[in-house]
């Protein structure tokens, strides 16, 4: 008799994969750890040996940077820009993606290709045209003018991500709702949105992260200190001939910490939202 082949248990991940991931993790965390370490030093210690441990942790750096950098106002400005951008982008992109995938009006494929194309264009190329347009519209040095830019920058990516997710929603469910008398708005808000919570959360995190960390336009279009966002406040500790590197590092920690905490809280939903729509397109 021929012996039956035994189906072995699934092999574990090879050891070298764990080693590679561990090395990659260390390389990724090293700059953040170095930033946090130097934020607790004096400027002389940072200039002398940025890789060393602080002789005495300078916790006062955080209070000084918060006060001198005007971070209370900057946090408020960034929060306003982030919340408004998320609300507008997620709402508009959700409606747009639903129309392109479920209503399929004439030209929807062209619009989808247009959004794909705009993602390949660097946002820095728009600086000079936007500068002159914003000057004519009196939107320079205003928070709402900056928010409009953030909305426009984030729409193509979010529409593309949401479109991929909505393609995975069975059309039969929507057809059943239409037969029962539901209009398109009711279908969108009562059926599509509840089953799409992961992608809405993922999109919100992506927009929030992009707005919070954006420096290029915030530094170019805002000149008043009371309107500056968190990402630009470290400039308060730089000068033409010298810079306070310990406070710059402290400002960096203050800037990235809220987004790190936010991602750690919602990382499962974030990954779920990205992977759920990755198999469609």
BAFI-3210 file (N, C-alpha, C; in Angstrom, 3 decimals, decimal comma, padded with zeros to 6 digits):
// residues 281
n [1|2|3|4|5|6|7|8|9|10|11|12|13|14|15|16|17|18|19|20|21|22|23|24|25|26|27|28|29|30|31|32|33|34|35|36|37|38|39|40|41|42|43|44|45|46|47|48|49|50|51|52|53|54|55|56|57|58|59|60|61|62|63|64|65|66|67|68|69|70|71|72|73|74|75|76|77|78|79|80|81|82|83|84|85|86|87|88|89|90|91|92|93|94|95|96|97|98|99|100|101|102|103|104|105|106|107|108|109|110|111|112|113|114|115|116|117|118|119|120|121|122|123|124|125|126|127|128|129|130|131|132|133|134|135|136|137|138|139|140|141|142|143|144|145|146|147|148|149|150|151|152|153|154|155|156|157|158|159|160|161|162|163|164|165|166|167|168|169|170|171|172|173|174|175|176|177|178|179|180|181|182|183|184|185|186|187|188|189|190|191|192|193|194|195|196|197|198|199|200|201|202|203|204|205|206|207|208|209|210|211|212|213|214|215|216|217|218|219|220|221|222|223|224|225|226|227|228|229|230|231|232|233|234|235|236|237|238|239|240|241|242|243|244|245|246|247|248|249|250|251|252|253|254|255|256|257|258|259|260|261|262|263|264|265|266|267|268|269|270|271|272|273|274|275|276|277|278|279|280|281]
n.u [000,830|000,374|001,785|-000,010|000,462|001,412|-000,158|001,544|001,877|001,332|004,126|006,190|007,067|010,064|013,244|015,082|013,493|012,341|014,645|015,290|013,016|013,307|015,709|014,892|012,910|014,459|016,033|014,031|013,031|015,217|015,887|013,730|014,081|016,581|015,910|014,142|015,951|017,877|016,251|016,218|018,556|021,096|021,880|024,609|025,412|024,157|025,465|028,040|028,058|025,812|024,952|025,165|024,034|021,894|023,444|022,149|018,740|016,900|014,076|012,825|013,073|010,806|008,726|009,751|009,978|007,318|006,208|007,813|007,609|004,981|003,022|000,469|-001,347|-000,575|-001,236|-003,998|-004,576|-003,661|-005,361|-007,862|-007,478|-007,022|-009,373|-011,431|-010,508|-010,524|-013,289|-014,450|-013,036|-013,370|-016,183|-016,856|-015,312|-016,318|-018,933|-018,294|-016,813|-018,774|-020,624|-019,074|-018,612|-021,055|-023,232|-022,241|-022,031|-021,876|-018,599|-017,339|-015,183|-013,231|-012,952|-011,969|-009,493|-008,345|-008,000|-006,146|-004,007|-003,427|-002,315|000,243|001,499|003,661|003,014|004,431|004,790|002,612|002,892|003,748|001,713|-000,564|000,158|-000,042|-002,729|-004,001|-003,197|-004,645|-007,214|-007,242|-006,557|-004,191|-002,134|-004,169|-006,102|-008,243|-007,679|-005,400|-006,522|-008,199|-006,288|-005,212|-007,448|-007,790|-005,362|-005,539|-007,786|-007,571|-006,125|-007,721|-010,208|-009,491|-008,751|-011,156|-012,836|-011,771|-012,441|-015,286|-015,904|-015,891|-018,256|-021,215|-023,373|-025,919|-026,987|-027,487|-029,298|-031,438|-032,192|-033,014|-035,239|-036,861|-037,558|-035,724|-033,921|-031,037|-029,470|-030,322|-029,479|-026,733|-026,079|-027,282|-026,611|-024,177|-022,244|-022,244|-021,162|-018,739|-017,067|-014,342|-012,762|-013,441|-012,413|-009,701|-009,179|-009,621|-007,526|-005,328|-005,670|-005,630|-003,026|-001,511|-002,219|-001,469|001,320|002,137|004,310|005,378|003,470|002,237|004,302|004,868|002,519|001,544|002,275|001,900|002,494|000,502|-001,151|000,209|000,986|001,500|003,584|005,365|006,489|008,972|010,751|011,015|013,168|015,390|018,056|019,806|022,534|022,945|021,501|019,251|019,653|018,800|016,305|015,048|014,892|013,225|010,932|010,368|009,626|007,310|005,727|005,364|004,345|001,437|000,327|001,571|000,518|-002,183|-002,141|-001,288|-003,494|-005,512|-004,488|-005,195|-007,694|-006,894|-005,096|-006,840|-008,678|-007,071|-006,210|-008,621|-009,613|-007,667|-007,656|-009,277|-010,086]
n.v [-001,210|002,211|004,786|007,346|010,770|012,895|015,754|018,427|020,719|024,206|025,962|028,015|031,517|032,127|032,304|034,241|036,207|037,345|038,448|040,340|042,033|042,921|044,366|046,329|047,567|048,652|050,472|052,183|053,229|054,433|057,215|058,565|057,926|059,122|061,782|062,235|061,796|063,857|065,978|066,266|067,367|069,939|072,664|072,769|070,179|068,723|069,696|068,918|066,039|064,360|061,728|060,833|060,102|062,261|064,360|065,495|065,172|067,512|068,485|070,865|071,956|071,351|072,863|075,421|075,490|075,142|077,516|079,593|078,979|079,390|077,347|076,778|078,366|077,525|074,796|074,991|076,215|074,226|072,130|073,159|073,421|070,732|069,348|070,602|070,093|067,270|066,772|067,967|066,770|063,950|063,726|064,817|063,174|060,665|060,832|061,292|058,964|057,017|057,727|057,276|054,519|053,171|054,541|055,267|057,417|058,997|059,483|058,880|057,103|058,624|060,695|059,243|058,403|060,897|061,714|059,776|060,562|063,148|062,519|061,855|064,182|066,519|068,374|070,651|071,890|073,461|075,700|078,386|079,207|079,031|080,888|083,428|083,352|083,147|085,559|087,380|086,668|087,400|085,563|084,957|084,494|083,657|081,456|079,975|080,082|078,479|076,055|075,457|074,790|072,478|070,808|070,504|069,238|066,735|065,411|063,791|061,369|060,303|059,924|057,923|055,797|055,346|054,695|052,232|050,710|050,866|049,462|046,879|046,493|044,687|044,984|043,953|044,358|047,083|047,276|045,885|047,643|049,804|048,712|048,485|051,081|053,012|056,039|057,394|058,946|057,975|055,322|055,725|056,939|055,253|052,650|052,283|053,961|052,973|050,328|050,979|052,033|051,421|052,368|055,038|055,894|055,317|057,047|059,483|059,501|059,547|062,020|063,731|063,281|064,187|066,921|067,820|067,493|069,043|071,324|072,899|074,534|075,772|077,293|078,958|080,363|081,515|084,189|085,468|085,113|084,353|082,784|080,597|077,096|073,955|072,485|074,374|075,736|075,181|076,787|079,034|078,662|078,758|080,494|083,040|082,779|081,010|078,187|076,757|073,666|071,747|072,675|072,672|069,940|069,285|070,649|069,116|066,656|067,449|068,053|065,625|063,828|063,840|062,699|060,207|058,991|058,998|057,275|054,868|054,301|053,842|051,965|049,343|049,621|051,343|049,836|047,809|049,215|050,007|047,546|046,349|047,516|047,018|044,937|045,480|047,402]
n.w [000,000|-000,755|001,032|002,589|001,991|004,510|005,541|006,438|009,177|008,847|007,750|009,770|009,740|008,028|009,691|008,892|007,865|010,114|011,224|009,252|009,409|012,017|011,879|010,060|011,587|013,665|012,217|011,390|013,776|014,886|014,059|015,301|017,979|018,399|017,972|020,141|022,209|021,907|022,391|025,076|025,862|026,382|024,151|023,695|024,327|022,297|020,019|020,668|020,956|019,409|019,628|022,186|025,583|027,507|029,921|032,126|032,096|030,295|030,975|031,065|028,604|027,065|028,177|027,733|024,911|024,160|025,120|023,938|021,242|020,686|020,748|021,645|020,192|017,653|017,681|017,838|015,373|013,601|014,325|013,579|010,797|010,173|011,022|009,526|006,923|006,869|007,236|004,937|002,768|003,148|003,091|000,538|-001,162|-000,560|-001,595|-004,282|-004,976|-004,576|-006,565|-008,877|-008,789|-008,321|-009,473|-011,899|-013,985|-017,252|-018,336|-015,986|-015,862|-017,098|-015,264|-013,089|-014,135|-014,416|-011,746|-010,983|-012,579|-011,570|-009,124|-009,770|-010,222|-008,872|-005,933|-005,460|-007,867|-008,233|-006,751|-007,582|-009,544|-007,821|-005,895|-007,171|-007,920|-005,424|-004,349|-005,932|-005,193|-002,589|-000,620|000,505|003,371|005,071|007,061|006,046|003,339|003,209|004,019|001,863|-000,060|001,096|000,972|-001,817|-002,477|-001,224|-002,216|-004,709|-003,981|-001,888|-003,130|-004,951|-003,239|-001,835|-003,945|-004,754|-002,518|-002,484|-004,762|-003,916|-002,593|-002,781|-005,576|-005,494|-002,960|-002,932|-005,024|-003,971|-001,965|-003,501|-004,749|-002,546|-002,239|-001,483|-001,872|-003,617|-001,863|000,615|000,401|000,282|002,802|004,686|004,094|002,547|003,860|006,630|006,242|005,317|007,192|007,982|005,773|005,712|008,147|007,735|005,583|006,853|008,696|006,958|005,643|007,862|008,845|006,666|006,559|009,104|009,113|006,983|005,508|003,422|001,903|004,092|005,173|003,051|002,388|004,671|006,693|009,092|012,533|014,335|012,826|012,016|011,593|013,391|012,188|011,229|013,323|014,426|013,186|014,675|016,262|014,769|013,169|011,224|011,540|013,603|015,349|017,705|018,448|020,272|021,071|018,628|018,163|020,295|019,500|017,262|018,429|019,827|017,638|016,175|018,038|018,641|016,274|016,207|018,501|017,780|015,554|016,765|018,316|016,430|014,664|013,872|012,591|010,598|008,998|008,261|006,693|004,524|003,412|002,778|000,460|-001,359|-003,138|-005,187|-008,127]
ca.u [000,000|001,122|001,540|-000,584|001,299|000,880|-000,186|002,201|001,381|001,853|005,451|006,273|007,833|011,500|013,966|015,743|012,482|012,264|015,860|015,159|012,015|013,873|016,663|014,107|012,272|015,487|016,392|012,912|012,859|016,441|015,787|012,774|014,730|017,635|015,222|013,673|017,129|018,468|015,315|016,449|019,921|021,355|022,360|026,030|025,527|023,768|026,547|029,239|027,907|024,364|024,646|025,340|022,905|021,969|024,057|020,982|017,590|016,395|012,626|012,385|013,051|009,452|007,959|010,303|009,630|005,872|005,934|008,504|007,154|003,561|002,396|-000,968|-002,026|-000,258|-002,037|-005,375|-004,626|-003,525|-006,567|-008,929|-007,176|-007,140|-010,772|-012,198|-010,039|-011,036|-014,737|-014,783|-012,443|-014,002|-017,572|-016,882|-014,737|-017,254|-019,999|-017,715|-016,478|-020,035|-021,187|-018,252|-018,640|-022,404|-024,132|-021,509|-022,480|-020,991|-017,365|-016,792|-013,866|-012,332|-012,694|-011,096|-008,146|-007,835|-007,510|-004,919|-002,951|-003,040|-001,470|001,626|002,025|004,157|002,257|005,298|004,660|001,458|003,151|003,762|000,358|-001,454|000,573|-000,624|-004,194|-004,400|-003,009|-005,770|-008,435|-007,035|-006,534|-002,863|-002,023|-005,432|-006,198|-009,175|-006,987|-004,537|-007,393|-008,622|-005,172|-005,143|-008,568|-007,487|-004,230|-005,867|-008,939|-007,298|-005,758|-008,832|-011,202|-008,983|-008,826|-012,568|-013,367|-011,347|-013,216|-016,694|-016,050|-016,090|-019,605|-022,074|-024,444|-027,210|-027,509|-028,002|-030,482|-032,537|-032,626|-033,754|-036,553|-037,646|-037,955|-034,688|-033,263|-029,579|-028,921|-030,600|-028,586|-025,369|-025,876|-027,791|-026,047|-022,773|-021,385|-022,011|-020,282|-017,456|-016,419|-012,878|-012,120|-013,636|-011,441|-008,382|-009,076|-009,501|-006,162|-004,403|-005,820|-005,162|-001,560|-000,971|-002,433|-000,699|002,757|002,435|005,182|005,723|002,475|002,003|005,383|004,879|001,295|001,218|003,365|001,578|002,783|-000,729|-001,850|001,108|000,613|002,498|004,731|006,283|006,901|010,380|011,524|011,239|014,430|016,463|018,506|020,662|023,910|022,985|020,213|019,220|019,291|018,057|014,914|014,502|014,527|012,052|009,797|010,052|008,889|005,978|004,987|005,004|003,751|-000,015|000,022|002,022|-000,491|-003,409|-001,958|-001,234|-004,860|-006,371|-003,683|-005,903|-008,688|-006,165|-004,610|-008,019|-009,237|-006,179|-006,171|-009,952|-009,828|-006,463|-007,814|-010,193|-009,608]
ca.v [000,000|003,470|005,587|008,657|011,890|013,665|017,201|019,016|022,002|025,343|026,375|029,351|032,484|031,844|033,067|035,403|037,256|038,027|039,254|041,484|042,937|043,530|045,387|047,416|048,271|049,454|051,591|053,115|053,876|055,126|058,686|059,070|057,813|060,136|063,069|062,323|061,866|065,190|066,975|066,351|067,868|071,345|072,871|072,426|068,715|068,249|070,042|068,163|064,623|064,097|060,319|060,494|060,287|063,565|064,331|065,712|065,413|068,890|068,473|072,241|072,282|071,231|074,033|076,600|075,437|075,362|078,928|080,438|078,658|079,692|076,099|076,752|078,913|076,686|073,578|075,337|076,423|072,929|071,358|073,699|073,036|069,288|068,924|071,080|069,363|065,898|066,772|068,291|065,791|062,637|063,812|065,005|062,002|059,561|061,014|061,134|057,554|056,283|058,008|056,656|053,058|052,599|055,218|055,184|058,358|059,129|060,213|058,504|056,512|059,736|061,381|058,370|058,502|062,235|061,697|058,985|061,374|064,254|062,018|061,761|065,544|067,038|069,542|071,833|072,560|074,363|076,806|079,710|079,579|079,260|082,107|084,577|083,250|083,455|087,008|088,044|086,352|087,854|084,381|084,839|084,775|083,342|080,031|079,321|079,913|077,303|074,874|075,164|074,094|071,127|070,036|070,162|068,317|065,404|064,796|062,692|060,117|059,762|059,415|056,663|054,777|055,040|054,016|050,827|050,048|050,773|048,425|045,602|046,403|044,027|045,797|043,356|044,989|048,398|047,070|045,516|048,869|050,611|048,070|048,811|052,490|053,922|056,899|057,249|059,511|057,038|054,166|056,134|057,216|054,203|051,332|052,337|054,550|052,063|049,192|051,519|052,759|051,323|053,206|056,429|056,159|055,340|058,292|060,583|059,478|059,968|063,469|064,382|063,204|065,057|068,319|068,127|067,529|069,846|072,469|073,686|075,572|076,514|078,264|079,884|081,146|082,130|085,008|085,946|084,079|083,893|081,870|079,502|075,756|073,272|072,012|075,473|076,486|074,966|077,878|080,043|078,369|078,817|081,850|083,143|082,391|079,940|077,565|076,006|072,330|071,004|073,109|072,202|068,535|069,290|071,031|067,956|065,685|068,002|068,018|064,275|063,001|063,619|061,787|058,867|058,473|058,747|056,071|053,705|054,010|053,389|051,263|048,176|050,096|051,955|048,758|047,124|050,035|049,982|046,218|045,959|047,995|046,840|043,868|045,929|048,572]
ca.w [000,000|-000,783|002,225|002,346|002,380|005,626|005,335|007,599|009,664|008,105|008,188|010,318|008,963|008,112|010,707|008,313|007,692|011,405|011,360|008,345|009,957|013,229|011,433|009,465|012,700|014,352|011,340|011,346|015,071|015,309|013,979|016,288|019,289|018,451|018,118|021,521|023,074|021,810|022,919|026,522|026,079|026,107|022,779|023,668|024,301|020,966|019,093|021,034|020,613|019,316|019,852|023,597|026,480|028,187|031,255|032,986|031,202|030,323|030,754|030,924|027,167|026,526|028,612|027,054|023,489|024,043|025,344|022,967|019,895|020,521|020,312|021,957|019,017|016,495|017,786|017,501|013,918|012,937|014,589|012,725|009,414|010,037|011,170|008,374|005,737|006,953|007,028|003,544|001,850|003,315|002,625|-000,917|-001,835|-000,393|-002,586|-005,619|-005,191|-004,708|-007,893|-009,925|-008,732|-008,257|-010,410|-013,168|-015,022|-018,401|-018,031|-014,680|-016,086|-017,397|-013,996|-012,313|-014,718|-014,122|-010,371|-010,981|-013,186|-010,698|-008,043|-010,252|-010,356|-007,592|-005,463|-005,477|-009,166|-008,190|-005,825|-008,221|-010,001|-006,683|-005,211|-007,862|-007,841|-004,044|-004,164|-006,585|-004,453|-001,206|000,247|001,103|004,804|005,740|007,375|005,122|002,063|003,360|004,086|000,490|-000,710|001,657|000,432|-003,205|-002,542|-000,705|-002,871|-005,660|-003,307|-001,109|-004,084|-005,496|-002,190|-001,573|-005,129|-004,680|-001,465|-002,873|-005,791|-003,240|-002,027|-003,780|-006,155|-005,170|-001,741|-003,295|-005,854|-003,062|-001,298|-004,481|-004,925|-001,350|-002,280|-000,988|-002,834|-003,629|-000,637|001,709|000,215|000,612|004,218|005,564|003,753|002,128|004,901|007,766|005,924|004,852|008,282|007,975|004,765|006,120|009,206|007,105|004,817|007,811|009,233|005,904|005,458|009,083|008,886|005,616|006,940|010,314|008,818|005,795|005,802|002,244|001,661|005,334|005,336|001,914|002,271|005,959|007,209|010,436|013,533|014,983|011,917|011,637|012,065|014,216|011,399|010,897|014,507|014,780|012,592|015,706|016,946|013,784|012,861|010,042|011,850|014,602|015,664|018,962|017,971|021,298|021,020|017,354|018,398|021,167|018,655|016,433|019,247|020,062|016,381|015,720|019,093|018,510|015,175|016,606|019,436|017,012|014,737|017,643|018,775|015,332|013,665|013,339|011,628|009,485|008,133|007,730|005,631|003,369|002,801|002,294|-000,901|-002,170|-004,114|-006,223|-008,853]
c.u [000,859|000,753|000,966|000,385|000,638|000,952|000,377|001,563|002,016|003,209|005,394|007,081|009,313|012,210|014,571|014,762|012,335|013,472|015,762|014,174|012,526|014,862|015,923|013,414|013,265|015,880|015,287|012,776|014,066|016,329|014,840|013,375|015,809|017,035|014,767|014,838|017,717|017,543|015,505|017,847|019,956|021,881|023,833|026,247|025,176|024,886|027,806|029,163|026,422|023,977|024,718|024,045|023,012|022,574|022,977|019,789|017,000|014,897|012,064|012,328|011,628|008,584|008,429|009,886|008,150|005,540|006,531|008,007|005,691|002,758|000,917|-001,773|-001,809|-001,067|-003,485|-005,530|-004,560|-004,764|-007,719|-008,721|-007,410|-008,606|-011,598|-011,805|-010,575|-012,529|-015,089|-014,282|-013,162|-015,441|-017,635|-016,377|-015,637|-018,385|-019,478|-017,418|-017,729|-020,634|-020,401|-018,392|-020,043|-023,400|-023,560|-022,060|-021,473|-019,766|-016,734|-015,407|-012,836|-011,960|-011,750|-009,659|-007,512|-007,275|-006,215|-003,751|-002,478|-002,179|-000,012|002,281|002,439|003,397|003,114|005,203|003,531|001,725|003,028|002,387|-000,592|-001,115|-000,089|-002,151|-004,683|-004,214|-004,195|-007,068|-008,365|-007,108|-005,160|-002,923|-003,369|-005,496|-007,145|-008,576|-006,079|-005,363|-007,871|-007,532|-005,085|-006,264|-008,268|-006,375|-004,643|-006,995|-008,556|-006,978|-006,953|-009,939|-010,769|-009,094|-010,279|-013,206|-013,009|-012,151|-014,661|-016,936|-016,300|-017,450|-020,538|-023,197|-025,829|-027,832|-028,153|-029,260|-031,686|-033,079|-033,427|-035,150|-037,461|-038,001|-036,929|-034,130|-031,752|-028,941|-029,140|-029,694|-027,165|-025,170|-026,312|-027,191|-024,549|-021,864|-021,185|-021,070|-018,893|-016,718|-014,895|-012,195|-012,315|-012,658|-010,035|-008,169|-008,905|-008,100|-005,150|-004,460|-005,284|-003,650|-000,937|-001,083|-001,546|000,789|003,125|003,210|005,302|004,748|002,215|003,067|005,365|003,684|000,888|002,438|003,133|001,763|001,518|-001,525|-001,004|000,664|001,778|003,755|005,748|006,889|008,349|011,271|011,798|012,573|015,611|016,815|019,413|022,052|024,004|021,577|020,338|018,725|018,538|016,579|014,264|014,073|013,295|010,798|009,383|009,251|007,464|005,110|004,490|004,238|002,245|-000,370|000,462|000,999|-001,770|-003,299|-001,941|-002,630|-005,679|-005,619|-004,407|-006,927|-008,022|-005,705|-005,773|-008,617|-008,394|-006,233|-007,524|-010,179|-008,681|-006,624|-008,740|-009,571|-010,203]
c.v [001,253|004,283|006,939|009,736|012,652|015,145|017,846|020,329|023,134|025,748|027,794|030,259|032,183|032,801|034,340|036,545|038,058|038,935|040,517|042,505|043,644|044,634|046,592|048,246|049,182|050,672|052,643|053,899|054,707|056,649|059,277|059,028|058,875|061,527|063,259|062,485|063,269|066,279|067,186|066,838|069,389|071,464|072,495|070,916|068,159|068,520|069,234|066,703|064,279|062,654|059,926|060,662|061,651|063,429|064,493|065,991|066,799|068,896|069,880|072,673|072,297|072,427|075,286|076,643|075,708|076,848|079,802|080,206|078,963|078,477|076,005|077,243|078,032|075,395|073,851|075,527|075,099|072,073|071,839|073,264|071,550|068,844|069,353|070,315|067,938|065,864|066,996|067,196|064,448|062,654|063,904|063,772|060,791|059,641|060,770|059,666|056,703|056,486|057,286|055,142|052,461|053,261|055,220|056,124|058,420|059,982|059,835|057,880|057,601|060,486|060,566|058,434|059,854|062,289|060,882|059,789|062,468|063,786|061,907|063,124|066,049|068,300|070,803|072,589|073,586|075,617|078,175|080,087|079,885|080,562|083,327|084,554|083,643|084,944|087,770|087,845|086,783|086,683|084,136|085,211|084,634|081,833|079,320|079,163|078,700|076,023|074,481|074,411|072,656|070,237|069,583|069,142|066,892|064,693|063,652|061,360|059,495|059,232|058,054|055,532|054,371|054,313|052,528|050,065|049,842|049,735|047,054|045,447|045,804|044,939|045,259|043,995|046,328|048,273|046,697|046,748|049,755|050,041|048,393|050,286|053,476|054,763|056,749|057,822|058,572|055,817|054,518|056,240|056,077|052,831|051,419|052,855|053,608|050,901|049,668|052,277|052,617|052,253|054,685|056,809|056,238|056,637|059,489|060,657|059,954|061,486|064,213|064,400|064,145|066,529|068,697|068,306|068,447|071,103|073,432|074,841|076,411|077,584|079,322|080,836|081,838|082,887|085,505|084,821|083,520|082,921|080,652|078,192|075,102|072,926|073,115|076,134|076,250|076,058|078,993|079,846|078,292|080,269|081,846|082,597|081,262|079,421|076,811|074,601|071,511|071,385|072,735|070,740|068,425|069,656|069,880|066,912|066,169|067,891|066,621|063,463|062,805|062,625|060,353|058,225|058,119|057,476|054,816|053,308|053,348|052,549|050,055|048,592|050,696|050,891|048,011|047,889|050,010|048,639|045,814|046,389|047,728|045,785|044,253|047,109|048,606]
c.w [000,000|000,455|001,832|002,813|003,517|005,293|006,586|008,005|008,874|008,661|008,732|009,415|009,119|009,060|010,127|008,045|008,981|011,608|010,499|008,907|011,208|012,873|010,862|010,547|013,417|013,529|011,298|012,646|015,493|015,192|015,021|017,680|019,455|018,641|019,562|022,489|023,076|022,312|024,418|026,855|025,987|024,677|022,649|023,608|022,932|019,962|019,381|020,627|020,578|019,611|021,325|024,373|027,142|029,576|032,314|032,071|031,383|030,000|030,570|029,462|026,616|026,931|027,885|025,585|023,295|024,164|024,239|021,539|019,641|020,101|020,676|020,764|017,797|016,510|017,407|015,999|013,165|013,136|013,712|011,282|009,196|010,072|009,958|007,113|005,724|006,630|005,561|002,600|001,945|002,805|001,102|-001,657|-001,694|-001,412|-003,997|-005,933|-005,349|-006,095|-008,985|-009,948|-008,834|-009,203|-011,824|-014,245|-016,165|-018,000|-016,709|-014,800|-016,368|-016,124|-013,125|-012,826|-014,434|-012,699|-010,260|-011,542|-012,241|-009,524|-008,459|-010,412|-008,976|-007,203|-005,476|-006,799|-009,171|-007,362|-006,492|-008,786|-008,856|-005,960|-005,849|-007,804|-006,454|-003,731|-004,753|-005,799|-002,985|-000,207|000,861|002,582|005,517|005,970|006,419|003,725|002,083|003,370|002,693|-000,269|-000,211|001,123|-000,990|-003,339|-002,194|-001,442|-003,821|-004,991|-002,603|-002,016|-004,622|-004,478|-001,940|-002,748|-005,101|-003,639|-001,895|-003,961|-005,168|-002,600|-003,077|-004,279|-005,791|-003,930|-002,074|-004,144|-004,993|-002,352|-002,250|-004,703|-003,745|-001,265|-001,766|-002,138|-002,717|-002,363|000,540|001,628|000,658|002,112|005,126|005,289|003,484|003,235|006,085|007,457|005,487|005,948|008,274|006,977|005,085|007,218|008,637|006,331|005,741|008,389|008,200|005,685|006,680|009,177|007,864|005,994|008,119|010,000|007,654|006,171|004,630|002,021|002,913|005,539|004,235|001,908|003,565|006,470|008,636|011,448|014,166|014,108|011,547|012,278|012,799|013,428|011,111|012,125|014,899|014,196|013,593|016,404|015,979|013,506|011,648|010,310|012,875|014,853|016,975|018,646|019,010|021,275|019,691|017,485|019,290|020,381|017,750|017,187|019,487|018,807|016,040|016,760|018,935|017,404|015,483|017,531|018,695|016,185|015,615|018,126|017,671|014,295|013,069|012,292|010,395|008,489|007,496|006,560|004,369|002,637|002,208|000,853|-001,824|-003,258|-005,257|-006,958|-010,211]
res [x|x|x|x|x|x|x|x|x|x|x|x|x|x|x|x|x|x|x|x|x|x|x|x|x|x|x|x|x|x|x|x|x|x|x|x|x|x|x|x|x|x|x|x|x|x|x|x|x|x|x|x|x|x|x|x|x|x|x|x|x|x|x|x|x|x|x|x|x|x|x|x|x|x|x|x|x|x|x|x|x|x|x|x|x|x|x|x|x|x|x|x|x|x|x|x|x|x|x|x|x|x|x|x|x|x|x|x|x|x|x|x|x|x|x|x|x|x|x|x|x|x|x|x|x|x|x|x|x|x|x|x|x|x|x|x|x|x|x|x|x|x|x|x|x|x|x|x|x|x|x|x|x|x|x|x|x|x|x|x|x|x|x|x|x|x|x|x|x|x|x|x|x|x|x|x|x|x|x|x|x|x|x|x|x|x|x|x|x|x|x|x|x|x|x|x|x|x|x|x|x|x|x|x|x|x|x|x|x|x|x|x|x|x|x|x|x|x|x|x|x|x|x|x|x|x|x|x|x|x|x|x|x|x|x|x|x|x|x|x|x|x|x|x|x|x|x|x|x|x|x|x|x|x|x|x|x|x|x|x|x|x|x|x|x|x|x|x|x|x|x|x|x|x|x|x|x|x|x|x|x]
***
